[in-house]
């Protein structure tokens, strides 16, 4: 940091410059309702210690501070006003500041639409200032009512006195709606009003879950519930472990359920998660950065081709999205999708995973291409890319009475299915385009009479029309490779 030296009549002082308060102050608000005194507003402020100027005092320690002005307006009328100073701790070295000033103010407010303005000014530099404005909406007065949800940094039981004390807990506010990888818990507090008069039961169920911003509920891993007693004010204080929550835009949802499990009221608060690795919802692809990654230099033509070749490894939802990405969507979004696709499958080495897959694509194209289709687009190519190289592969081209066929066998598939077979055949007998006929893998074409299809030219009418029959008698008295497989 640059040192600025000022001469003064009383001697000298050393003032240390800082970064600007702009973009280094975060403010959140929450409105609550007290059964006796009415509604009140809490204002939570966090100010980075590095955004403040410091001056050395007589003890040769450095200290700074800010003046905070808070104004509440109803239209043009001031309904509440406060001004106070926040001082930093005294520090020896301003190059190692790692703290923030955290403040909470509480104000009684009318139940009306208000506007709030907060101004933060460095006490050592009046030009170093930050202004924040917010429109405050009144709480609903009819039906079930919810306070705002207060996001928390930490909370713990306390018997002391503090501005952060509420219901016997010290609650340090968290003033951002952004949760980086370093934050593994979503902590929050809120209140529900009027359950004792609006519910026909002395107890009800409070549930807490995380949903994507598009409305899809996340897994049960991020779901909590509590049975609580109805009353004028019902408070909740919760902690959800979000260690495994992928990057994305989400809502925290608080719901009140009656005895029939009907939702009779809910409250949502938006937050954003930025975790190392892939995003789980593709409407969050904008969170993915591809700078310096393997997709950076791909052309439009390459991107379209690469998106097509990964379809065999795609989920149904991913395949639908791939169809929507081409050709209308800009290349940048295609890059994000492709990178996220492999990041999701191998967070430690997405490029290595992609290169291994491209080798399979090359092998499929070399082995299965036809005059009209590249190998990866054929049935054998799709199976090869989706499940990998088979453990065993039998190719029968000139067996008497049989169409050309191939049997592939896998001891285990990527999804842990075991002893899986695939049967392909080529009924035209003139091309390399073998058709998938049967498999015992989940979700694949299953035809128990697949052997009848392969040998239909030599099958008897009785064998063909006996629908319980699954095989053709070997009348050639020569070895048939197909007889070694039954799946």
Order of alpha helices (4+ residues) and beta strands (2+ residues): beta-beta-beta-beta-beta-beta-beta-beta-beta-beta-beta-beta-beta-beta-beta-beta-beta-alpha-beta-beta-beta-beta-beta-alpha-alpha-alpha-alpha-alpha-beta-beta-beta-beta-alpha-alpha
